[in-house]
């Protein structure tokens, strides 16, 4: 039996007369015989799910720890690439390209069920992993500049035309999106920003500042598995029910760079950036979420005729995965895109 972790090669502690708490953790793949330290087991954890199968319950017991290779093999993410393209059946003069950027700790799977709904309305979607997330968790450091570089690389690789490309961001992907839009002004025709109604920038309120401090402390001290467990209690209080296992848990979560997520959030000043953007912006928030600045963000938009805000009553931070709102969300995005095509 191995005396070191098969992933990181650190020495494994073993229980002796019940005195040692840290013990080797076996990979959840029963055909794999690797043993892991608690740190590696905490990083490479997810709820296993296969397309076409009934999802397991969102419970602590459903989260499994794997060695790094089995984790990647089990994940719904394809680790051979860092973004997915969802094409419509027919491409014509009204087809737009939508760049979807997920929230903190998530991956490009977050919107894998939304993109096909917009493909039916003739729109092409690109679902990307943010730096420090998903397939880029180990290879890219999360910074605002790296977010710009990653988005620009996709735009260039996919030959995205500026007048026919829309940025769609949620939570962290929306806040960093303000910075991306400010740096890449000539690459987008519009933007959809969700879950970003709270000012968490340099001039944020004391309440928001304390929230960021707490989030930084928690994400810097807990592993992915622990944070997944913690989030489950929040999700259970939510009415979100739209393919949660496959979009939120089947790739695992990515908080290894959690403090950097907080740094990015706190560095962005939407009130400074929005007035410099010539494009229309469509904002979405849940009424139960923190949103002290949503009206200000809207009032600062240059293109007032085509910019708007929709607040879903009784929706929370997970409203985009609440089946009560999904159809309306898709319809409003489609209508927004239509105003740009015209």
Beta strands, then each sheet from edge to edge (+ up, - down):
strand 1: 25-26
strand 2: 35-36
strand 3: 45-46
strand 4: 64-65
strand 5: 83-86
strand 6: 97-101
strand 7: 124-128
strand 8: 165-170
strand 9: 190-194
strand 10: 280-286
strand 11: 308-312
sheet 1: 1+ 2-
sheet 2: 3+ 4-
sheet 3: 5+ 7- 6- 8- 9- 10- 11-
end
